[in-house]
């Protein structure tokens, strides 16, 4: 009996030893798998330091555009609303950054689902590491590409605030930011830029955001302006810009940052970035002049606000075409863009909607013209991975641009309308009449942009 007990004990010890050994092997295998996965995510193989440097600089330039927009818009409103207007742009940086990291980037650029949206595989930036993603940018870390695209996602909904200035609830605006980015921006970005996106598959071109950024925000701004209604006193009392110096500084910062916006969209430091940089400068300059002379002719005097608005219009117009056209085409795009946007802002007077800071006229009309112009002037001589437009013998590209433009306009307007209707029924869109009279600075934030000494 004792002998059997010893044998059983020996067998038990042997089994425990084998089990421990198996567990050790399994742990080692699992550890190796984790290390291999981490190496795949964080490997720097293929990363070009020059390209990465340029993309980090471009990302910083695009980030600066949102504070630039805050100043551009802030100078155009009345004094009592300057902080409220600036805050709407500034807070978008924080809100959209968090949304982008949690799930926005995955929806916009993640693995394709039915050519309509990205999956949630990259939720929380899972799998988005330091190794390049060859589908988007093969010479820079994936995180660098994600960060660059984040800045586009940040500024786009902030542009909409130009149409709802001086009357929108801040609490409602925060909710609107998340809903609009998730339901409008992210799907549209996937359609146009994402691997597998259906508009990209049809051959539509948008180098730096004419459709995804400017058309979407401009058309959404129109829906918002119509639904929220005019400012109280609009058309009966003067509402001039309170600080055009601030507006001009903001326009200059926008122009400066736009070089990262457009030239950075080459996703590498090379000839294409240089070409986009040149096109950006030429178009903005041409549009500033065409707007100024149009205003001079029709209104008798050239204004600082007109020149600044013209420059922004030229920047908007060249954005979708900047990586596909040469300098002379950029010149024509800018000249026409300045006139198109100048005429477009006068439509609000005819139709009666209150596009307070001309988001619809500049970004909506300018982005639409830029998308069409891409179908006219694009050439593979500038960008072999792009396409030839109508003036280079290919009417198909113009057709693809028109289709993409129609889709972007209809989708952005429709979904924005539904979002705002929902918010109106739940938390409300407008501040009270008393708060609007007092101004958003005091009513929404308990602060004043200016301190006046008592006499």
Buried (B, 14 or more C-beta within 10 A) or exposed (E): EEEEEEEEEEEEEEEEEEEEEEEEEEEEEEEEEEEEEEEEBEBEEEBBEEBBEBBBBBBBBBBBBBBBBBBBBBBBBBBBBBBBBBBBBBBBBEBBBEBBBEBBBBBBBBBBBEBEBBEBEBBEBEBBBBBBBEBBBBBBBBBBBBBBBBBBBBBBBBBBBBBBBBBBBBEBBBBBBBBBBBBBBBBBBBBBBBBBBBBBEBBBBBBBBBBBBBBBBBBBBBBBBBBBBBBEEBEEEEBEBBBBEBBBBBBBBBBEBBBBBBBBBBBBBBEBBEBBBBBBBBBBBBBBBBBBBBBEEEEEEBBBBBBBBBBBBBBBBBBBBBBBBBEEBBBBBBBBBBBBBBEBBEBBEEEEBBBBBBBBBBBBBBBBBBBBBBBBBBBBEBBEEBBBBBEBEBEBBBBBBBBBBEBBBEBBBBBBBEBBEEBBEEEEBBBEEEBBEBBBBBBBBEEBBEEEEEE
